Amino acid sequence: MKVAQEAKELLAKGEDIIDLSVGELDYPTPQNVKDAAIRAINNNQTKYTLNAGTIELRKAISEKLERENGVEYSPNDIIVSNGAKQCLFNAINAIVYVDDEVIFSAPYYVSYPEMVSLAHGTSVIIPTTEETGFKITAEMLRQKITTHTKLLILCNPSNPTGSAFSKKELEEIADVVEKGKFYVLTDEIYEKMIYDDNKFVCFASLSQKIKEKTVVVNGMSKSFAMTGWRLGYAAGPEHIIKAMNKIQSHTTSNASSISQAAAVEALNGPQDFIETMRKDFEERRDSFYNELTSIKGITCYKPEGAFYLFPNVSSYFDKSSNVMKITNSFDLAMYLLYDAKVAVVPGSGFGSEGYIRLSYSTTKEKLSEAVERIKNSLYKLS
Ligand SMILES: Cc1ncc(COP(=O)(O)O)c(C=O)c1O
């Protein structure tokens, strides 16, 4: 947040900042989706809806989950919320009680530990590194399970690392889950951003037993460039969805009726936007990865998905510029912001010191320019 704030202030002063801290697509929402929202307004679909979301949208989500992910949910097992973020919050609060343990890996999506704390639970963090593709293994999971374990959170593909699990890797984790007495919350918001021959697999689709223990979270933000519409959804066991429904009914009530109408069109309308966007991001990842890893001292896991690179920059720690000494990823992010005029996010924010997160949700030209600037600034350090 501090880096983003500084970056905003520099931008406001007219500085030429390349912002690689963004967590959203640099594409507008598809026109057919925008048109559906305008129609909804003109048709006066502007009132409260059912708390869990309109039947029409939950039906569209149910069909999507069956068609694309091979998993069956009735509309009653689905809740629509204000973004995937609210689904995560509701699910964690529905499942986790005082002193329950919640397992997830680091680097993690920044909100997981905060949400666990808000539910009075305890985060049990499994550190991962680029050597294992930032992925937990069945064995790593097994070692963290206690009698207090209540929930495992998976983020697939991952923010901030972009790594995505193969079916085999998920099956190995599922094996441990099947034998345990805890739930799984699988954050699949980057489902569509998956590259090369990698195939996205929804965790709940692995078996009936797994489905009964899993809450799937997904949404419109990343697949349809709809971050501002605040529309996410969760599907899971009926008793958990019911509890999430109660939490939502006493906090925000339904997600925007207009965004819900737009989401129906996004899910049921033409899907070519997704493939065009996916291909574009795959090309950006390839060129950005090649350019970035040509910088001496930077190593990086080549991610299977999402739109971030998470390079190891620790070889530049304990070096100095003429104005500051770099001791950690926060210092390095600040230095790159002031010297290279490139905004990045320090890995410490995601629970992994030694790294920075770079988003490639911008043009190839800007990405090349950013790499040149980063390289020049890093090579000045001694
Ligand atoms: C891993 C992950 N989960 C959830 C979200 C929240 O998405 P939404 O905009 O649908 O709330 C984000 C957004 O950046 C994310 O990166």
The ligand as a Tripos MOL2 file, in Angstrom:
@<TRIPOS>MOLECULE
LIG
   16    16     1     0     0
SMALL
NO_CHARGES

@<TRIPOS>ATOM
      1 C1         -5.8940  -14.4110   -5.4990 C.3       1 LIG1
      2 C2         -6.9830  -13.4110   -5.4980 C.ar      1 LIG1
      3 N1         -8.1500  -13.7360   -4.9320 N.ar      1 LIG1
      4 C3         -9.1770  -12.8740   -4.8990 C.ar      1 LIG1
      5 C4         -9.0700  -11.6110   -5.4360 C.ar      1 LIG1
      6 C5        -10.2430  -10.6770   -5.3320 C.3       1 LIG1
      7 O1        -10.9200  -10.5950   -6.5330 O.3       1 LIG1
      8 P1        -12.2760   -9.7660   -6.6600 P.3       1 LIG1
      9 O2        -11.9520   -8.5520   -7.4770 O.co2     1 LIG1
     10 O3        -13.2190  -10.6630   -7.3760 O.co2     1 LIG1
     11 O4        -12.7370   -9.4210   -5.3000 O.co2     1 LIG1
     12 C6         -7.8630  -11.2220   -6.0350 C.ar      1 LIG1
     13 C7         -7.7020   -9.8690   -6.5750 C.2       1 LIG1
     14 O5         -6.6410   -9.3810   -6.8570 O.2       1 LIG1
     15 C8         -6.7930  -12.1390   -6.0690 C.ar      1 LIG1
     16 O6         -5.6250  -11.8160   -6.6310 O.3       1 LIG1
@<TRIPOS>BOND
     1     1     2 1
     2     2     3 ar
     3     2    15 ar
     4     3     4 ar
     5     4     5 ar
     6     5     6 1
     7     5    12 ar
     8     6     7 1
     9     7     8 1
    10     8     9 2
    11     8    10 1
    12     8    11 1
    13    12    13 1
    14    12    15 ar
    15    13    14 2
    16    15    16 1
@<TRIPOS>SUBSTRUCTURE
     1 LIG1         1 GROUP 0 **** ****
